Amino acid sequence: LKDRPAFCKEQEYFNSLVKLLPNEILIDCGAYVGDTIQEFISRSKNKYMKIVAFEPDCANYMQLQESCKDIRDCCCFNAGVWKESGRICFQEGKLAGSKITERGGGNNCYDFYR
């Protein structure tokens, strides 16, 4: 990290290049357990309009719900977000390593609609 510009050394999403306004809406696709949501709330000084979080992994979603239960204007969905309609297989249970897979193989497959 020492050879990177200063803005690359900062937090992944909310760095000095991003100026948050009081009417921000965070849409977190792949919200994991709410870590980015917590950072957003901290960086926005709790001044935002709404938070919408999507997490397809069931275990992660349960933790996400727990971490967001007392956050105002926050909606969490046990679902994934994709660019087009179709059937997508998803490998769950890998914590931050949950991912889309090529085929089922014991993974859960979901229909996505555009």
N, C-alpha and C positions, 0 to 999 in steps of 0.2 A: 503493500500500500504506500510505502514512502515515496515511490516514484510517480504516483498518480497525482493529478490535480487535486486541490483541496476538496472540491465538491464531491469527488469520488470516494473520499475517506469517510464521509458522513453516512448517516443512516440511509438505507436502501431507497426509500420512497420520499421521505420528507427531509430534504437537505436545504441548503441556503438558496438554491435556485427555485424552490417551490415556496411561494408565498400563499399561505392559507388565509382565506377570507371567512367572515362569520356565516356566510350562506353556503358553505361547501357541503357537498354530498359525497360520501365515500362509498364506492361500490367495490367490495373486496371479493374477487373471484378466486376461490381457493384460499379461504380465510384461515385454514388450519385451526388453531385454537384461540384466535383472537389477538395475536401479538401485534399485528399491524394496526388493528383497531385501537388497541391501547396506546400505541405510539401516535396515531392520528389524534386521539383525544388529548394527549399530552401536548403535542405540537400546536394544536388549534386552541389550546387553553380552554377546552370544553365549549368552544363557540363554533357550532356547526349546525347544519339543517337536519341531516339524516345520515344514517349508516345502513347499508344493505350488504349482507354477507352471505356468500354461497360456499358451502363445503360439502362435497359428495361423500367423503369417508365418514362412515357412521360413528366410529369411535372418536374421531377428531370433532365431529359435529356435536357430540354430547359434551365435550369439553368446551367447545365454542359457546354453546348455549349457557353453560354454567358461568363462563367468564363474562358473558354479555347480559346476564339476567337483570342487572341493576343499571344498565346503561340506557339513557333516555334516547328515544327515537332511533332505536336499533332493531332491525328485523333480520333474523337468521333463517336460512333455508338449507335443508339437507338435500342439496342438488348441485349439479355442475352447470357450467356455462360453456357453450361451444359455438362455433362460427356458422354452423349449418345444421339442418335437420338430418337425422340418421341415428344409427345404433352405435354406441360407443361402449367398449369394455374398460373397466376401471379396476385396478389392483388396490384393494384396501388393506388396512392394517400395517402400513409401513410408516406410520406417523407422518413426518414431513416428506417421506419418500413415496407416498401414495401417488399413483400415476395412471395415465391412460395407457392401455396395452393394445397390441395388435389383435389378439383373439381372446376368447373367454378363459379357458384353462383354469377353472375354479374362481375366476374373477366375476364380479357383478357387471352385468351389461345393462345399459339404460338407453331408452329412446329419448332423443332430443328433438325438439321442434323449434323451428325458426319462427 
